[in-house]
Amino acid sequence: MNRTTLALALPLSLGASVVLAQDLPKAPPGTADVRRVAAGTYTVDPDHSQVAFTVNHLGFSTYRGIFGNVRGSMTIDPRAPAKANVVIDIPISGITTTSAKLDEHLKNADFFDAARYPAARFEATSVRPSGKRARISGNLTIKGITRPVVLDAVFVGAGTMMGKRTIGFDATTTIRRSDFGVSYGIPLVPDSVPLQISVAFEKPEG
């Protein structure tokens, strides 16, 4: 970049920074206040949702990966949270680790067989709320095999952002991958797999 180009670029970049700074809210738009939850049907915000997994790697290290591009919906009425309906679809193609080679291996028939089973799904069957926490029972389907699971969920926050009502939750559970036909590498890589789920739901304001 020559001096003339640099001289032109600097004011533009500084101006953009000022505009961005002016557009930023003074405080986070979401707060952990359940009174801000609005009734309605929400869809998953895939840019701010993920399902993470943790495994012990051959006895040497703790290894993590995530499933992105999560889709789904939630219907909720804050006056009757136990009646909430939640469906989450998890595309296998969205799996990401620190190894591109492992990503491809996880998608093949040794593990998730993405060509035959392109997505996993969780469907809630009951919700037991307790303050900002809830026990969510449901059915998890991986590779066409459905098993019951229970999620320990916590309400993270609610509010309005960019014209959309937004609600966020975190949840955890532990599954046995062999229950879903994902047995490759056991016991070198454990059967028991903790899952950490972070999902943001949104709907147009109004």
N, C-alpha and C positions, 0 to 999 in steps of 0.2 A: 504494500500500500504506500503510494507516494504522499508527499506532504500535503498537496492540494486535496487529495481524496480524504486524507485523515482530517484535515481542517473542516471539510464539509460533513464528514461522518460524525464527528464529536458532538456538534450542537444537536444533530438529529437524535443521536442515542441518548444524550442528556435530556432532551425534551421528552422523549418517550418514557424515560425513567420517571420524570416529574408527573406525567399523565398517569402512569401506572400507580405511583405513590398516592396521587389524589384519589384514584378509584378504589384503593384498598379501604375496607371498613376499619373503623376505629377499634372494634372488638370482634372476636369470632362470632359469626352469625348463628352458630349452633351452641346451645347450652343444655346441660343435663337437667332440664326442667320438664317433667312429663306433662305439665299443663300446656306446653307448646305443641303437643302432638295433636294434629288435626285428623278427624275421621276421613276415611276414603280409601281408595285403591291406589297403591303406589307401585312403581316399577323400579327394578334395581338400577342403580347408577353404575354401569360397568367400569367406569374410569376410577371409581373410588371404592371398589369392592374386590375381595379376594378370599380364596380358601388356601391357607398355608398348611404344610405338613412338616413334621420333624421326625427324623429317624437317626439311629446310631449307625455310623458308617464303618462297618467292619471292625468295630471296637476302637477306632482311632479318633473319631470326631463326631460332633453333632452336625447333621446335614439337613438343610432346609430347602424347600421349594414352594412355589405357589401355583395355583390355578387362577388365571385371570379371565377376562371377558365374561364374567359371571352375568347371568340373566335371571329374570324371575319377577315375582310380584308379591305384594302383601296387601291384604285388606284388613283394616284395623279400625276399631271404634274405641277411643280412650275410656269411654264409659263402660265398655265390656271387653277388656283386653283378652280375656280367656277365650273369646270367640274369634280371635285373629286367625286369618288364613294365610299361610306362607308357602310358596313354591319357589325353589331355587334350582336353576339349571347350570351345570358346571361343564363347559366344553373341555374335552380332553386336549384339544389342540392348543388350549391356553396354558398348558403346563410349562413352567420355566424354572430352571435351576441355574447354577453357575457353570454348567457343562452342556454345551449344545449337543454333544454326542449322547449324553445321558438323556436329554430331553427327547431325542428321537427313539432311544431304547425304551423309555417309559411309554411311548405311544404305540409300540409294536405289540405283537401277540404275547410276548413274555410277561407284559404287565397289563396295560389297560386296553390294548387292541382297539385303538381309536378308529380304525377303518370299519370295524363292525359295530362298535359301540361309541359313537362320537361324543356322547355327553353322559355325565352322571346327574342324578336328580335327587333332591330332598323335598319331601312333602310333609308338612306338619299335620299331625292328627289331633293333638291337644296342646294347650298352652296353660301353664299354671303360673300366673304372675304373683310376685311378692315384692312390692315396692318397685325399685328400678331393676329388679332381676326377674328371671322367669326360667322355668324348666319346660323346654319345648320337646315333646315327644313326636316322632315322625318316622317315616320310612325313607331309607337311603337306598338308591338303586345304582349299582356300579356293574358294568359288564352284563347287564340284563338280570342281575341277581338283586333281590330286594330284601333288606334286613331292617329290623327296628333299631333306632338309635335315639338317644336323649341328648339334647344340647343344653348346656348351662349358659344362658344368655344374660347379657347385661345391657341396659339402655345407655347409650353414649351421649346422645344429644338430639335436639330437634330445633328447627328454625326455618327461616326463609333465606334462600340464596339464589341470586340471579333469576328471580321471579318464580322459583319453585319451592314448594314445601319439601323439606328434607328431614328424614329420620335416620339415625345410625345406631347399629347394634353390633356388639362383639359376642361371640359364642365359642365354646370349646366342647370337644368330645374326644373320645378315643375309640378307634375301631380296630378290629382284627382284619387285616387285608385278605387273609385266607378265606374269610367268610364270603368274600366277593370274587373268589376265583383269581386273586392276585397273589400267588404263592411263590413266585420266582425269587430265589435267593435266600429263602428262610432256611436255617437260622442265621446266616451271615449278616443279613439285614433283618431286623426284628419283624415279627408278625404284627405286634401292637404298634399302632401309628396314631399319635396325638394330632388332632386337627385344630387349627385356630382360624376362626371365621370372622371376617369383618365385612359388613354389608351396609351400604347406604341406599336408602329408598327415597324416591322423589316423585312428586306429582305437580302439575301446574297449580299455581296459587289461584284461589278463588273457589 
